[in-house]
Amino acid sequence: MSDVPARDLTALQTLRAKRVGVWTTALDTLMPEQAGEHAAELQALGYGSLWFGEAYGREAFTNAALMLAATERLVIASGIANIYGRDAVTGNAAGRTLQSAYPGRLVVGWGISHAPIVQRLRGHSYGKPVTTMREYLAALDDAPFFAASAESPPPRVLAALRPKMLALAGELADGAHPYLVTPQHTRQARESLGAGPFLCVEQAVVFGGDREEFLRRAHWHLEIYTGLPNYRASWQTQGFAEEDFVRGGSQRLKDAMVAWGDVDRIASRVREHLDAGADHVVIQALGQSAFDVPVEQWRALAPELVGI
């Protein structure tokens, strides 16, 4: 392995100080200029970060470039970039290019995605998750990059749910980004990672007191995930059973995965994750549908959450 420069952890230091951010794919439903305007508003509201996924919408690094260009201070993070979406040379080059243009504002979240997405959508063979990720991280470190750039690459975190991937996140990355987890899982993730690595947890939320509306939104949110083996396996380790994995999830699973109610109830769930060892929590506000940008929820929750 060639000499690997130390990664610049400035962005993670920022997120340890500003403890709440936003996770959303809803901005993919808008043209880039409009999406950038919403990112700028999240910055003005005081959120520390903006995270987004990568599956059927925008490519992770070009999306990050759009959001970085639209803001001045907000940390932008992929949650996650699919390792099957680009080889390690391209992945390394993309991260280093953006780090050079926007130093200290990018976090690269890497993940192994899901077999149906990798095989049917992308046409690749889905390898053993931990082995495949370990090999990809080693290839990132060995990748050549002959361009004018910042001395240090951006920080990287792994989509990690179960003990072996969490251990890898502490060993070869700068931390972990669990998704669809309980505060108890956050506590176990912190124990697996140890005190040093960064831990950013996603938490879905529905602001409002109508339980039927909460159940409807939680159902559309969980519908795709209840069909994915990786999440079902994770939920089993969190104490859920086969009867909870009906399409859209049982009421028990909905209540555990999606915080709902007034500002105080949602803030309480965020604090539970922080008290359990998370460094940063990103809220995923659920709108009327996946195509609804939940800007009113972001605005309503900001006064309480950004000061936590």
C-alpha positions in Angstrom: 0.0 0.0 0.0 1.3 3.5 -0.9 1.7 6.2 1.8 -1.8 7.4 2.6 -2.2 11.0 3.7 -4.2 11.5 6.9 -7.8 12.4 6.2 -9.0 15.9 7.1 -11.4 15.5 10.0 -12.5 19.2 10.1 -16.0 18.4 8.9 -16.5 15.8 11.7 -15.3 18.3 14.3 -17.9 20.8 13.0 -20.7 18.1 13.3 -19.6 17.3 16.8 -20.2 20.9 17.7 -23.5 21.3 15.7 -25.2 18.1 16.8 -28.3 18.0 14.5 -28.6 18.0 10.7 -31.0 16.9 8.0 -31.2 13.7 6.0 -33.4 13.8 2.8 -33.8 12.5 -0.7 -36.8 14.9 -1.3 -34.6 17.5 -2.9 -34.0 15.1 -5.8 -37.6 15.9 -6.8 -36.6 19.6 -7.5 -34.4 21.1 -10.1 -30.9 21.7 -8.9 -31.3 25.5 -8.4 -34.4 25.0 -6.2 -32.7 22.2 -4.3 -29.8 24.5 -3.6 -32.1 27.2 -2.3 -33.5 24.7 0.3 -30.0 23.7 1.3 -29.2 27.4 1.8 -32.3 27.7 4.0 -31.2 24.7 6.1 -27.9 26.4 6.7 -29.7 29.6 7.7 -32.0 27.7 10.1 -28.9 26.5 11.9 -28.7 22.8 11.0 -25.2 21.5 10.9 -25.4 19.2 7.9 -27.3 17.9 4.9 -27.1 14.2 4.1 -28.7 12.3 1.2 -28.8 8.8 -0.3 -28.0 7.4 -3.6 -30.2 4.9 -5.3 -32.6 6.0 -8.1 -31.9 9.7 -8.1 -28.9 12.0 -8.4 -25.3 10.7 -8.3 -23.8 11.2 -4.9 -20.7 13.3 -5.7 -22.3 15.6 -8.4 -25.2 16.1 -6.0 -22.7 17.0 -3.2 -21.1 19.5 -5.6 -24.4 21.2 -6.2 -25.2 21.5 -2.5 -21.7 22.7 -1.6 -21.9 25.3 -4.3 -25.2 26.5 -3.0 -24.0 27.0 0.6 -21.1 28.5 2.5 -20.9 26.7 5.9 -23.2 23.6 5.7 -21.5 20.2 5.9 -22.6 18.1 3.0 -22.5 14.3 3.3 -23.4 11.3 1.2 -25.5 8.9 3.2 -24.5 6.8 1.4 -22.5 6.7 -1.9 -22.8 3.2 -3.3 -19.4 1.5 -3.7 -20.8 -0.4 -6.7 -21.6 3.0 -8.4 -17.9 3.8 -9.1 -14.5 2.1 -8.9 -12.1 3.1 -6.2 -10.0 5.4 -8.4 -13.1 7.4 -9.4 -14.4 7.4 -5.8 -11.1 8.7 -4.5 -10.8 11.3 -7.2 -14.3 12.6 -6.6 -13.9 13.0 -2.9 -10.5 14.7 -3.2 -11.7 17.0 -5.9 -14.6 18.3 -3.8 -12.4 18.4 -0.6 -10.0 20.7 -2.6 -12.8 23.0 -3.7 -14.7 23.0 -0.4 -12.2 22.1 2.4 -13.6 20.9 5.6 -17.2 20.7 4.4 -17.5 17.2 2.9 -18.1 13.9 4.5 -18.1 10.8 2.3 -20.4 8.1 3.5 -19.8 4.7 1.7 -22.1 1.8 1.7 -22.5 -1.7 0.1 -26.2 -1.0 -0.7 -28.5 -4.0 -1.2 -28.4 -7.0 -3.4 -31.6 -6.2 -5.4 -30.3 -2.7 -6.2 -26.8 -3.8 -7.0 -27.7 -6.8 -9.1 -31.0 -5.9 -10.8 -30.5 -2.1 -11.2 -26.8 -1.9 -11.7 -26.0 -5.3 -13.1 -23.2 -6.2 -10.7 -22.5 -9.2 -8.6 -23.2 -8.6 -4.9 -20.2 -9.6 -2.8 -19.9 -10.5 0.8 -20.5 -7.1 2.5 -17.7 -6.8 5.0 -15.1 -8.4 2.7 -16.2 -6.3 -0.3 -16.1 -3.1 1.8 -12.7 -3.9 3.2 -11.3 -4.4 -0.2 -12.9 -1.2 -1.5 -11.4 0.9 1.3 -8.0 -0.6 0.7 -8.3 0.3 -3.0 -9.3 3.8 -2.2 -6.2 4.2 -0.2 -4.1 2.8 -3.0 -5.8 4.9 -5.8 -3.5 7.3 -7.6 -4.6 11.0 -7.9 -2.3 13.2 -9.9 -4.1 16.5 -9.7 -3.7 19.8 -7.8 -5.5 19.1 -4.6 -5.8 19.6 -0.9 -3.2 17.7 1.0 -5.7 15.5 2.8 -8.7 13.5 1.6 -12.1 14.1 3.2 -13.3 12.0 6.1 -15.2 8.8 5.4 -17.8 6.9 7.3 -19.5 3.6 6.6 -23.2 2.6 6.5 -22.9 0.1 9.3 -25.6 -1.7 11.2 -24.2 -5.0 12.5 -21.1 -5.7 14.6 -18.6 -6.7 11.9 -19.3 -3.6 9.7 -19.3 -1.4 12.7 -15.9 -2.8 13.7 -14.6 -2.1 10.1 -16.0 1.5 10.4 -13.8 2.0 13.4 -10.8 0.3 11.9 -10.5 1.6 8.3 -12.9 4.6 8.3 -13.6 7.6 10.6 -16.9 6.3 11.9 -20.3 5.0 11.1 -23.7 6.2 9.7 -26.4 3.8 10.9 -29.9 4.2 9.4 -33.3 3.0 10.7 -32.1 2.2 14.2 -33.3 2.6 17.8 -31.4 4.5 20.5 -30.5 1.1 22.0 -28.8 0.3 18.7 -27.0 3.6 18.9 -25.7 2.6 22.4 -24.5 -0.7 21.0 -22.9 1.0 18.0 -20.9 3.3 20.3 -19.7 0.3 22.3 -18.6 -1.4 19.1 -16.9 1.7 17.7 -15.2 2.8 20.9 -14.9 6.4 22.1 -13.0 7.9 19.2 -14.8 7.2 15.9 -17.6 9.5 14.7 -21.2 8.2 14.9 -23.9 9.9 12.9 -27.4 8.4 13.3 -30.4 9.0 11.0 -33.8 9.4 12.7 -37.1 9.7 10.7 -39.7 12.1 12.1 -43.2 13.2 11.5 -44.1 16.5 13.1 -47.8 16.6 14.2 -50.3 15.0 16.5 -52.5 13.0 14.1 -51.6 9.3 14.7 -53.4 8.1 11.6 -51.4 10.5 9.5 -48.2 9.4 11.2 -49.0 5.8 10.4 -49.7 6.6 6.8 -46.4 8.5 6.4 -44.4 5.9 8.3 -45.9 3.2 6.0 -44.8 4.7 2.8 -41.4 5.4 4.3 -40.8 1.8 5.5 -42.5 0.1 2.6 -39.3 -0.4 0.5 -37.1 -1.1 3.5 -39.3 -4.0 4.8 -38.5 -5.8 1.6 -34.7 -5.5 1.9 -32.8 -8.4 3.7 -30.1 -6.1 5.1 -32.6 -4.1 7.1 -34.7 -7.1 8.2 -31.5 -8.7 9.5 -30.6 -5.5 11.4 -34.1 -5.2 12.9 -33.9 -8.8 14.1 -30.8 -7.9 16.0 -32.7 -4.9 17.5 -35.4 -7.2 18.9 -38.0 -7.2 16.1 -39.5 -10.4 14.6 -40.9 -11.6 11.3 -44.4 -10.3 12.1 -43.0 -6.8 12.2 -41.8 -7.0 8.6 -45.1 -6.9 6.9 -45.0 -4.4 4.0 -44.7 -1.0 5.5 -44.0 -2.4 8.9 -46.0 -3.2 12.0 -47.2 -0.4 14.2 -44.5 -1.5 16.7 -41.8 -1.1 14.0 -43.3 2.3 12.9 -43.2 3.6 16.4 -39.6 2.5 16.9 -38.3 3.8 13.6 -40.2 7.0 13.2 -40.5 9.6 16.0 -43.7 11.6 15.8 -45.7 14.2 17.7 -44.8 17.7 18.9 -41.4 19.4 19.0 -40.7 18.1 22.5 -41.4 14.5 21.6 -39.2 14.6 18.5 -36.4 16.4 20.4 -36.6 13.8 23.1 -35.9 11.0 20.6 -33.0 13.0 19.2 -31.6 13.4 22.7 -31.9 9.7 23.3 -29.6 9.0 20.4 -27.1 11.7 21.6 -27.2 10.4 25.2 -26.6 6.8 23.8 -23.4 8.0 22.2 -24.2 9.6 18.8 -22.1 12.6 17.9 -24.6 13.9 15.4 -28.2 13.0 14.6 -29.8 13.7 11.2 -33.6 14.0 11.1 -35.4 12.7 8.1 -38.8 14.6 8.1 -41.4 12.6 6.3 -43.8 14.7 4.1 -47.1 13.7 2.5 -45.1 11.4 0.1 -41.6 10.8 -1.0 -42.1 13.7 -3.5 -43.0 16.2 -0.9 -40.2 18.5 0.4 -40.9 18.9 4.1 -39.7 22.4 4.5 -42.4 23.4 7.0 -41.3 20.6 9.3 -37.6 21.7 9.0 -38.6 25.2 9.9 -40.8 24.2 12.8 -38.3 21.8 14.4 -35.2 24.0 13.9 -35.6 26.3 17.0 -35.6 23.3 19.3 -33.2 20.9 17.6 -30.4 23.1 16.4 -29.6 24.2 20.0 -29.3 20.7 21.4 
